[in-house]
Amino acid sequence: MAREMYKYTLTVLEKVSFDTTLFVNELKKATERLLPHELQELRLWLNGYVYKHPHLSPARLVLTN
């Protein structure tokens, strides 16, 4: 059950990746919902995903903390 929110977050982020604004908004929501270790995993995932989808690079600023 603990991983379900993380998996759901990745699914939502992939579905809204066509729009940078929506992607950033969903990423902000994820920072409020996920556990600290899941946020670390999300940072790693985001780096790889943005590498494949460079138009989403502004989203990296959300997880710079």
Secondary structure, 3 states (H helix, E strand, C coil): CHHHHHHHHHHHHHHCCCCHHHHHHHHHHHHHHCCHHHHHHHHHHHHHHHHHCHHHHHHHHHHCC
